[in-house]
Amino acid sequence: MKIKNILKLAGIPQDVVDFYKLHNRLDEEVKSIDDMEISNLVKVLRCLSNPIRLKLLILLKKPHCVCVLSKILNVDITLISHHLAKLKECGLVKVVPHARARVYERNNSAVADFIRKLTNLLK
């Protein structure tokens, strides 16, 4: 929808209309943002808002087992497992069983997809 139509429908005061007119934006098309897309991005952003999870995602550029990650970050192994499970829920890491260990690695395609979607929305 064009900005001039939005302004008209909303009954916006003339000084606001003048602002858009001054900046030659009255004919600019503005589209709504998909709620599902935003919801998915927010889920990942919330997941990454935890410092331990962000550190884990950075460390997982190469596969590691939980015990090594625990020692690197000096965090209890159960807490590392909890945070890795959250990252897995968001699709940011993958887990591969190896003998008795579980090896985690970053899901680079999911990380790249998240960055691309967020960047496109913020352009």
Rosetta constraint file for C-alpha pairs under 8 A:
AtomPair CA 1 CA 5 HARMONIC 6.81 0.50
AtomPair CA 1 CA 6 HARMONIC 7.04 0.50
AtomPair CA 1 CA 29 HARMONIC 5.35 0.50
AtomPair CA 1 CA 30 HARMONIC 5.47 0.50
AtomPair CA 1 CA 31 HARMONIC 6.32 0.50
AtomPair CA 2 CA 6 HARMONIC 6.49 0.50
AtomPair CA 2 CA 26 HARMONIC 6.83 0.50
AtomPair CA 2 CA 27 HARMONIC 5.46 0.50
AtomPair CA 2 CA 28 HARMONIC 5.40 0.50
AtomPair CA 2 CA 29 HARMONIC 4.42 0.50
AtomPair CA 2 CA 30 HARMONIC 6.04 0.50
AtomPair CA 3 CA 7 HARMONIC 6.11 0.50
AtomPair CA 3 CA 25 HARMONIC 7.10 0.50
AtomPair CA 3 CA 26 HARMONIC 5.15 0.50
AtomPair CA 3 CA 27 HARMONIC 6.14 0.50
AtomPair CA 3 CA 28 HARMONIC 5.81 0.50
AtomPair CA 3 CA 29 HARMONIC 6.42 0.50
AtomPair CA 3 CA 30 HARMONIC 6.69 0.50
AtomPair CA 4 CA 8 HARMONIC 6.15 0.50
AtomPair CA 4 CA 17 HARMONIC 7.71 0.50
AtomPair CA 4 CA 26 HARMONIC 4.78 0.50
AtomPair CA 4 CA 27 HARMONIC 6.36 0.50
AtomPair CA 5 CA 9 HARMONIC 6.08 0.50
AtomPair CA 6 CA 10 HARMONIC 6.05 0.50
AtomPair CA 7 CA 11 HARMONIC 6.05 0.50
AtomPair CA 7 CA 12 HARMONIC 5.32 0.50
AtomPair CA 7 CA 17 HARMONIC 6.93 0.50
AtomPair CA 8 CA 12 HARMONIC 6.63 0.50
AtomPair CA 12 CA 16 HARMONIC 6.64 0.50
AtomPair CA 12 CA 17 HARMONIC 7.04 0.50
AtomPair CA 13 CA 17 HARMONIC 6.70 0.50
AtomPair CA 14 CA 18 HARMONIC 6.00 0.50
AtomPair CA 15 CA 19 HARMONIC 6.34 0.50
AtomPair CA 16 CA 20 HARMONIC 6.70 0.50
AtomPair CA 17 CA 21 HARMONIC 6.13 0.50
AtomPair CA 17 CA 26 HARMONIC 7.96 0.50
AtomPair CA 18 CA 22 HARMONIC 5.87 0.50
AtomPair CA 19 CA 23 HARMONIC 6.43 0.50
AtomPair CA 20 CA 24 HARMONIC 6.13 0.50
AtomPair CA 20 CA 25 HARMONIC 5.08 0.50
AtomPair CA 20 CA 26 HARMONIC 5.65 0.50
AtomPair CA 21 CA 25 HARMONIC 6.02 0.50
AtomPair CA 21 CA 26 HARMONIC 5.74 0.50
AtomPair CA 33 CA 37 HARMONIC 7.82 0.50
AtomPair CA 33 CA 38 HARMONIC 7.52 0.50
AtomPair CA 34 CA 38 HARMONIC 6.43 0.50
AtomPair CA 35 CA 39 HARMONIC 6.03 0.50
AtomPair CA 36 CA 40 HARMONIC 6.24 0.50
AtomPair CA 37 CA 41 HARMONIC 6.33 0.50
AtomPair CA 38 CA 42 HARMONIC 6.05 0.50
AtomPair CA 39 CA 43 HARMONIC 6.21 0.50
AtomPair CA 40 CA 44 HARMONIC 6.57 0.50
AtomPair CA 41 CA 45 HARMONIC 6.13 0.50
AtomPair CA 41 CA 114 HARMONIC 7.09 0.50
AtomPair CA 41 CA 118 HARMONIC 7.14 0.50
AtomPair CA 42 CA 46 HARMONIC 5.96 0.50
AtomPair CA 43 CA 47 HARMONIC 6.26 0.50
AtomPair CA 43 CA 90 HARMONIC 7.13 0.50
AtomPair CA 44 CA 48 HARMONIC 6.18 0.50
AtomPair CA 44 CA 90 HARMONIC 5.97 0.50
AtomPair CA 44 CA 114 HARMONIC 7.92 0.50
AtomPair CA 45 CA 49 HARMONIC 6.00 0.50
AtomPair CA 46 CA 50 HARMONIC 7.44 0.50
AtomPair CA 47 CA 53 HARMONIC 7.17 0.50
AtomPair CA 47 CA 86 HARMONIC 6.90 0.50
AtomPair CA 47 CA 87 HARMONIC 6.68 0.50
AtomPair CA 47 CA 90 HARMONIC 7.15 0.50
AtomPair CA 48 CA 53 HARMONIC 5.93 0.50
AtomPair CA 48 CA 54 HARMONIC 5.37 0.50
AtomPair CA 49 CA 53 HARMONIC 7.65 0.50
AtomPair CA 49 CA 54 HARMONIC 7.19 0.50
AtomPair CA 50 CA 54 HARMONIC 6.34 0.50
AtomPair CA 51 CA 55 HARMONIC 6.12 0.50
AtomPair CA 52 CA 56 HARMONIC 6.11 0.50
AtomPair CA 52 CA 83 HARMONIC 7.32 0.50
AtomPair CA 53 CA 57 HARMONIC 6.14 0.50
AtomPair CA 53 CA 83 HARMONIC 5.87 0.50
AtomPair CA 53 CA 84 HARMONIC 7.21 0.50
AtomPair CA 53 CA 87 HARMONIC 6.98 0.50
AtomPair CA 54 CA 58 HARMONIC 6.30 0.50
AtomPair CA 55 CA 59 HARMONIC 6.15 0.50
AtomPair CA 56 CA 60 HARMONIC 6.02 0.50
AtomPair CA 56 CA 69 HARMONIC 7.48 0.50
AtomPair CA 56 CA 84 HARMONIC 7.65 0.50
AtomPair CA 57 CA 61 HARMONIC 7.26 0.50
AtomPair CA 57 CA 92 HARMONIC 7.70 0.50
AtomPair CA 57 CA 93 HARMONIC 7.60 0.50
AtomPair CA 57 CA 106 HARMONIC 6.34 0.50
AtomPair CA 59 CA 69 HARMONIC 7.96 0.50
AtomPair CA 60 CA 64 HARMONIC 6.66 0.50
AtomPair CA 60 CA 104 HARMONIC 7.10 0.50
AtomPair CA 60 CA 105 HARMONIC 5.14 0.50
AtomPair CA 60 CA 106 HARMONIC 5.14 0.50
AtomPair CA 61 CA 105 HARMONIC 6.79 0.50
AtomPair CA 61 CA 106 HARMONIC 5.90 0.50
AtomPair CA 62 CA 105 HARMONIC 6.19 0.50
AtomPair CA 62 CA 106 HARMONIC 7.40 0.50
AtomPair CA 63 CA 103 HARMONIC 6.19 0.50
AtomPair CA 63 CA 104 HARMONIC 5.39 0.50
AtomPair CA 63 CA 105 HARMONIC 4.37 0.50
AtomPair CA 63 CA 106 HARMONIC 7.38 0.50
AtomPair CA 64 CA 68 HARMONIC 6.49 0.50
AtomPair CA 64 CA 69 HARMONIC 6.67 0.50
AtomPair CA 64 CA 103 HARMONIC 5.33 0.50
AtomPair CA 64 CA 104 HARMONIC 5.46 0.50
AtomPair CA 64 CA 105 HARMONIC 6.63 0.50
AtomPair CA 65 CA 69 HARMONIC 6.50 0.50
AtomPair CA 65 CA 101 HARMONIC 6.59 0.50
AtomPair CA 65 CA 102 HARMONIC 5.81 0.50
AtomPair CA 65 CA 103 HARMONIC 4.38 0.50
AtomPair CA 65 CA 104 HARMONIC 6.00 0.50
AtomPair CA 66 CA 70 HARMONIC 6.02 0.50
AtomPair CA 66 CA 77 HARMONIC 6.61 0.50
AtomPair CA 66 CA 80 HARMONIC 6.72 0.50
AtomPair CA 66 CA 81 HARMONIC 6.60 0.50
AtomPair CA 66 CA 102 HARMONIC 7.09 0.50
AtomPair CA 66 CA 103 HARMONIC 7.06 0.50
AtomPair CA 66 CA 104 HARMONIC 7.49 0.50
AtomPair CA 67 CA 71 HARMONIC 6.40 0.50
AtomPair CA 67 CA 77 HARMONIC 6.26 0.50
AtomPair CA 68 CA 72 HARMONIC 6.17 0.50
AtomPair CA 69 CA 73 HARMONIC 6.17 0.50
AtomPair CA 69 CA 80 HARMONIC 7.29 0.50
AtomPair CA 70 CA 74 HARMONIC 5.60 0.50
AtomPair CA 70 CA 75 HARMONIC 5.14 0.50
AtomPair CA 70 CA 76 HARMONIC 6.00 0.50
AtomPair CA 70 CA 77 HARMONIC 5.21 0.50
AtomPair CA 70 CA 80 HARMONIC 6.12 0.50
AtomPair CA 71 CA 75 HARMONIC 6.79 0.50
AtomPair CA 75 CA 79 HARMONIC 6.82 0.50
AtomPair CA 75 CA 80 HARMONIC 6.70 0.50
AtomPair CA 76 CA 80 HARMONIC 6.42 0.50
AtomPair CA 77 CA 81 HARMONIC 6.15 0.50
AtomPair CA 78 CA 82 HARMONIC 6.20 0.50
AtomPair CA 79 CA 83 HARMONIC 6.29 0.50
AtomPair CA 80 CA 84 HARMONIC 6.09 0.50
AtomPair CA 81 CA 85 HARMONIC 6.12 0.50
AtomPair CA 82 CA 86 HARMONIC 6.48 0.50
AtomPair CA 83 CA 87 HARMONIC 6.29 0.50
AtomPair CA 84 CA 88 HARMONIC 6.07 0.50
AtomPair CA 84 CA 93 HARMONIC 7.49 0.50
AtomPair CA 84 CA 104 HARMONIC 7.98 0.50
AtomPair CA 85 CA 89 HARMONIC 6.16 0.50
AtomPair CA 86 CA 90 HARMONIC 6.47 0.50
AtomPair CA 87 CA 91 HARMONIC 6.34 0.50
AtomPair CA 87 CA 92 HARMONIC 5.38 0.50
AtomPair CA 87 CA 93 HARMONIC 5.80 0.50
AtomPair CA 88 CA 92 HARMONIC 5.70 0.50
AtomPair CA 88 CA 93 HARMONIC 4.90 0.50
AtomPair CA 88 CA 94 HARMONIC 6.23 0.50
AtomPair CA 88 CA 95 HARMONIC 7.87 0.50
AtomPair CA 91 CA 107 HARMONIC 7.06 0.50
AtomPair CA 91 CA 110 HARMONIC 6.53 0.50
AtomPair CA 92 CA 106 HARMONIC 6.08 0.50
AtomPair CA 92 CA 107 HARMONIC 5.10 0.50
AtomPair CA 92 CA 108 HARMONIC 7.49 0.50
AtomPair CA 92 CA 110 HARMONIC 5.85 0.50
AtomPair CA 92 CA 111 HARMONIC 6.05 0.50
AtomPair CA 93 CA 104 HARMONIC 6.60 0.50
AtomPair CA 93 CA 105 HARMONIC 5.53 0.50
AtomPair CA 93 CA 106 HARMONIC 4.36 0.50
AtomPair CA 93 CA 107 HARMONIC 4.73 0.50
AtomPair CA 94 CA 104 HARMONIC 5.68 0.50
AtomPair CA 94 CA 105 HARMONIC 5.40 0.50
AtomPair CA 94 CA 106 HARMONIC 6.21 0.50
AtomPair CA 94 CA 107 HARMONIC 5.91 0.50
AtomPair CA 95 CA 102 HARMONIC 6.38 0.50
AtomPair CA 95 CA 103 HARMONIC 5.57 0.50
AtomPair CA 95 CA 104 HARMONIC 4.47 0.50
AtomPair CA 95 CA 105 HARMONIC 6.44 0.50
AtomPair CA 96 CA 102 HARMONIC 5.73 0.50
AtomPair CA 96 CA 103 HARMONIC 5.16 0.50
AtomPair CA 96 CA 104 HARMONIC 6.38 0.50
AtomPair CA 97 CA 101 HARMONIC 6.02 0.50
AtomPair CA 97 CA 102 HARMONIC 4.45 0.50
AtomPair CA 97 CA 103 HARMONIC 6.07 0.50
AtomPair CA 98 CA 102 HARMONIC 5.78 0.50
AtomPair CA 98 CA 103 HARMONIC 6.57 0.50
AtomPair CA 107 CA 111 HARMONIC 6.36 0.50
AtomPair CA 108 CA 112 HARMONIC 6.01 0.50
AtomPair CA 109 CA 113 HARMONIC 6.02 0.50
AtomPair CA 110 CA 114 HARMONIC 6.14 0.50
AtomPair CA 111 CA 115 HARMONIC 6.25 0.50
AtomPair CA 112 CA 116 HARMONIC 6.04 0.50
AtomPair CA 113 CA 117 HARMONIC 6.13 0.50
AtomPair CA 114 CA 118 HARMONIC 6.13 0.50
AtomPair CA 115 CA 119 HARMONIC 5.93 0.50
AtomPair CA 116 CA 120 HARMONIC 6.06 0.50
AtomPair CA 117 CA 121 HARMONIC 6.34 0.50
AtomPair CA 118 CA 122 HARMONIC 6.28 0.50
AtomPair CA 119 CA 123 HARMONIC 6.24 0.50
